[in-house]
Amino acid sequence: MENTTMARAQAGLCAEGNLHSVYLMFNAFEGVESRLRPCLASVARFIEELSDQYCEPAFNGFVAIGANYWDSLYSGARPLGLKSFPNMKAEGREAPAYEYDVFVHIRSDRYDINHLVANQIVTMMDGLMELVDEERGFRFLENRDLTGFVDGTENPQGSNRAKVAIVGSEDRQFQGGSYIHTQKFIHNLSSWNQLPVKQQEDIIGRTKQDNVEYASADKPLTSHIKRVNLKDEDGQSMEILRQSMPFGGVKSQGLFFISLCANSRNFEAMLESMMKGDGHGHYDHLMNFTQAVTGSSFFAPSMEFLEEFAD
Ligand code: HEM
């Protein structure tokens, strides 16, 4: 299939933040691909229709297909940069890979609507896929991570969101799609909360209460901001769009991290810089207080791509 018209990205990809989210991870039963393709197109269409119906609570969402499952579902047509999650280990720090076949992301400002829609989507998948993991995200205070720091400040804004997150003409067949990486991070909050605020700020690279970025010369090489602020070989900033939200309960809680990008390279380079560091022992010290327990790689195709393969 050669996509000659402008492909329409799934609406939830570049949406602004919401109050509540549901993350549904599915694995497919064997031999269901011909029935699953139309089902996924219907789910994406359903989400799009609901975003009109529930525009007041800003309902949105998207459907993404796992890197390791892609070829079973759409053999012969693979996004150029689609790779398994980059499993990383360095000196006791680990970002493990944990792949799923399909990810459905649902968000709105109403917990009840998300719950209703999540149930409807799971019913649509009946007999085709098993729901193997589910989490609920929530907005914490003023868009803060559970560490107490505002998260998302330096995300691309306005039309720049799509520029960063959505594949363009460089991969025509997959134009309108997005490379998605997710990680569940579980925080060690009892240990984090014992740190003096100044030490926490040095680890993030911003002030806590007022969310002011450190001056460049003051950012420790081990701060999160320093480790993820990368340039490519042409000196251009490597960017991602983060759609992360806090999740969990009192017993176990952290950040459901989600990266969207027009390529898979930027996320991988950032994660490597955080986990492995700069080659001189400077890794991201935030990793001393949180542990990634999953790591999954997906591609969210355009609406046209999903429809094209639905028959
Ligand atoms: C920035 C928290 C994981 C990439 C930030 C900021 C916070 C934060 C508080 C500063 C405010 C902002 O600009 O959003 C966290 C936490 C994480 C986590 C709590 C997990 C426990 C990651 C991962 C990546 C990443 C895994 C990418 C692989 C970024 C980027 C920025 C950022 C690109 C913006 C940097 C800038 O331009 O200043 N993060 N983050 N983060 N984070 Fe993370």
Residues whose N, C-alpha, C, O or C-beta is under 5 A from the ligand:
A	BS01	HEM	D145 F149 V150 D151 G152 T153 E154 N155 F185 I225 V228 L255 F267 M270 L271 T290
